[in-house]
Amino acid sequence: MKRQSIWGCTLLVLSLALGVVHAEPLSPGQAALDAAAREGKYLFLLFYKQDDAATQAAQRTLTDALAARAQQARWLSVQVTNPAEKALVDHFSLSRSPMPLVVAVAPNGAITGGFALKLTAQDVASAFVSPGMAQCLKATQARKLVLVCVQPGDGGDLPAGVREFKADSQYGPATEVVVLRAADAAEAGFLKELQINSQANQPVTAFLCPPGNLLGTFPGAVTKQQLIDKLATAKNSCCPGGKCGPGGCCTPQPKK
């Protein structure tokens, strides 16, 4: 199966920001990230250099687009030249980014959108993702493999192959398992992106690798060997000889 990227390249670059180490005292940007996480809200960070027309337009768009989402999201402007925000700017790797730049962060810390120069209401809306997608984004941005187990009805046991893959000392530490219900309306759009029929009457496992590539889907009783074979095929197709360069590969190296 041809591999498909279900998220944009911008998120791959911005994912370097995960795991921000706080200095004391917290800057306004860092404090806003912490507060949004505690409150279970999205945070839209508007990074800018100058208070020019483009920055003001982005501010208006955020104000208007989030007016009806006060219980779901907040936003904050961050001037990248402010020394107090240097740690935040460095961890988001923004030194060469075009400005203004809006970064959307989900409550769990996953980056769900990055919009440079111009922001639209549609961009803002697109940054709100399902809980399952946010989980997967969080994992792939941490350079992990993801096994999305979609269960019909009231669910059931995970496929044996998924359990064995996760329990493997070589692959398990670099793998996250996300369990979804096929009938969950909140996940309908995400399941469509994963090419999974929400009406399926058997479990389906989707295999993702960084930065969000869909390696394949496996209906029914997927085996550990099928997952290993699919991973090996992906490594060989995106990295000549299955070897990664200094910048990494499309899949993380499993721990020895």
QUIMO-V783978 format. One record per pair of residues at least 12 apart in sequence whose C-alpha atoms are under 10 Angstrom apart, sorted by the first residue. I is the first residue (numbers start at 1). J is the second residue. Records with the same first field share a line. If there is no record, write none. Layout:
I->J, J
//
This chain:
1->214, 215, 216, 217, 230, 234
2->213, 214, 215, 216, 234
3->208, 209, 212, 213, 214, 215, 216, 234, 237, 238
4->193, 194, 208, 212, 213, 214, 215, 216
5->193, 208, 209, 210, 211, 212, 213, 214, 215
6->190, 193, 194, 208, 211, 212, 213, 214
7->112, 113, 137, 193, 210, 211, 212, 213, 214
8->112, 113, 114, 211, 212
9->114, 211, 212
10->103, 111, 112, 113, 114, 115, 116, 211
11->103, 104, 110, 111, 112, 113, 114, 115, 137, 141, 211, 212
12->111, 114, 137, 140, 141, 143, 210, 211, 212
13->92, 93, 94, 114, 141, 211
14->91, 92, 93, 94, 103, 110, 111, 112, 113, 114, 141
15->91, 92, 93, 110, 111, 112, 137, 138, 140, 141, 142, 143, 211
16->90, 91, 92, 93, 111, 141, 142, 143
17->88, 89, 90, 91, 92, 93, 94, 109, 110, 111, 141, 142
18->91, 92, 109, 110, 111, 138, 141, 142
19->91, 109, 142
20->87, 88, 90, 91, 92
21->87, 88, 91
22->34, 87, 88
23->84, 87, 88
25->84
26->84, 85, 87, 88
27->78, 82, 83, 84, 85, 86, 87, 88
28->76, 77, 78, 84, 85, 88
29->43, 45, 46, 47, 75, 76, 77, 78, 79, 84, 85, 87, 88, 89
30->84, 85, 87, 88
32->44, 45, 74, 75, 76
33->45, 74, 75, 76, 105, 106, 107, 109
34->107, 109
35->74, 107
36->72, 73, 74, 75, 105, 106, 107, 108, 109
37->105, 106, 107, 108, 109
38->107, 108
39->71, 72, 73, 107
40->71, 72, 73, 106, 107, 108
41->69, 70, 71, 72, 73, 74, 105, 106, 107, 108
42->69, 70, 71, 72, 73, 74, 75, 104, 105, 106, 107, 108, 109, 110, 111, 112, 127, 128
43->72, 73, 74, 75, 76, 103, 104, 105, 106, 107, 109, 111
44->62, 66, 73, 74, 75, 76, 77, 102, 103, 104, 105, 106, 111, 112, 113, 114, 124, 127
45->62, 74, 75, 76, 77, 78, 101, 102, 103, 104, 105, 114
46->58, 59, 62, 75, 76, 77, 78, 79, 80, 99, 100, 101, 102, 103, 104, 114, 115, 116
47->76, 77, 78, 79, 80, 81, 89, 94, 97, 98, 99, 100, 101, 102, 103, 116
48->77, 78, 79, 80, 81, 97, 98, 99, 100, 101, 102, 117
49->78, 79, 80, 81, 82, 98, 99, 100, 101
50->79, 80, 81, 99, 100
51->79, 100
52->100
53->100
54->99, 100, 101, 117, 118, 119
55->77, 99, 100, 101, 102, 117, 118, 119
56->100
57->100, 117, 118, 119, 120
58->77, 100, 101, 102, 115, 116, 117, 118, 119, 120, 121
59->75, 76, 77, 100, 102, 119
60->119, 120
61->118, 119, 120, 121, 122, 123, 124
62->74, 75, 76, 102, 119, 120, 121, 123, 124
63->75, 121
64->121
65->120, 121, 122, 123, 124, 125
66->121, 124, 125
72->106, 107, 128
73->104, 105, 106, 107, 128
74->104
75->102, 103, 104
76->102
77->100, 101, 102
78->100, 101, 102
79->100
80->94, 95, 99, 100
81->95
97->116, 117
98->115, 116, 117
99->115, 116, 117, 118
100->115, 116, 117, 118, 119
101->114, 115, 116, 117, 118, 119
102->114, 115, 116, 117, 118, 119, 123, 124
103->115, 116, 124, 127
104->123, 124, 126, 127, 128
105->127, 128, 134
106->127, 128, 129, 130, 131, 134, 135, 137, 138
107->131, 134
108->131, 134, 135, 137, 138
109->134, 135, 137, 138, 141
110->133, 134, 135, 136, 137, 138, 139, 140, 141, 142
111->127, 134, 137, 138, 141
112->124, 126, 127, 128, 129, 133, 134, 137, 138
113->125, 126, 127, 128, 129
114->127
115->127
129->186, 187, 189, 190
130->185, 186, 187, 188, 189, 190
131->180, 186, 187, 190
132->148, 178, 179, 180, 181, 186, 187, 190, 191
133->148, 178, 180, 187, 189, 190, 191, 193
134->190
135->148, 176, 177, 178, 179
136->148, 176, 177, 178, 208, 209, 210, 212
137->208, 210, 211, 212
138->176
139->174, 175, 176, 177, 178, 208, 209, 210, 211, 212
140->174, 175, 176, 208, 209, 210, 211, 212, 213, 251, 252
141->209, 210, 211, 212
142->174, 210, 211, 252
143->174, 175, 209, 210, 211, 212, 248, 249, 250, 251, 252, 253
144->171, 172, 173, 174, 175, 176, 208, 209, 210, 211, 212, 251, 252, 253, 254
145->171, 172, 173, 174, 175, 176, 177, 207, 208, 209, 210, 211, 212, 213, 231, 250, 251, 252, 253, 254
146->166, 174, 175, 176, 177, 178, 205, 206, 207, 208, 209, 210, 212, 213, 214
147->162, 165, 166, 175, 176, 177, 178, 179, 205, 206, 207, 208, 209, 217, 227
148->162, 176, 177, 178, 179, 180, 191, 194, 204, 205, 206, 207, 208, 217
149->162, 177, 178, 179, 180, 181, 182, 203, 204, 205, 206, 207, 217, 218, 219
150->178, 179, 180, 181, 182, 183, 191, 196, 197, 198, 200, 202, 203, 204, 205, 206, 219
151->179, 180, 181, 182, 183, 198, 200, 201, 202, 203, 204, 205, 220
152->180, 181, 182, 183, 184, 198, 199, 200, 201, 202, 203, 204
153->181, 182, 183, 184, 199, 200, 201, 202, 203
154->181, 182, 183
155->179, 180, 181, 182, 202, 203
156->203
157->203
158->177, 179, 203, 204, 205, 221, 222
159->203, 204, 205, 219, 220, 221, 222, 223, 224
160->221, 222, 223, 224
161->205, 221, 222, 223, 224, 225, 226, 227, 228
162->177, 205, 221, 222, 223, 224, 227
163->177, 223, 224
164->223, 224, 225
165->177, 223, 224, 225, 226, 227, 228
166->224
168->224
169->254, 255, 256
170->253, 254, 255, 256
171->228, 252, 253, 254, 255, 256
172->254, 255
173->254, 255, 256
174->251, 252, 253, 254, 255
175->208, 209, 252, 254
176->208
177->205, 207
178->205, 206
179->205
180->204, 205
181->198, 203
182->196, 197, 198, 199, 200, 201, 202, 203, 204
183->197, 198, 199, 200
184->198
185->198
191->206
193->214
194->206, 207, 208, 213, 214, 215, 216, 217
195->214, 216, 217
196->217, 218, 219
200->219
201->219, 220
202->219, 220, 221
203->218, 219, 220, 221, 222
204->217, 218, 219, 220, 221, 222
205->217, 218, 219, 220, 221, 222, 227
206->218, 219, 227
207->227, 230, 231
208->231, 251
209->231, 234, 249, 250, 251, 252
210->249, 250, 251, 252
211->249, 250, 251
212->250, 251
213->234, 250, 251
214->234
215->227, 230, 231, 233, 234
216->230, 231, 234
231->250, 251
232->251
234->250, 251
235->249, 250, 251, 252, 253
236->250
237->250
238->250, 251
239->251
//
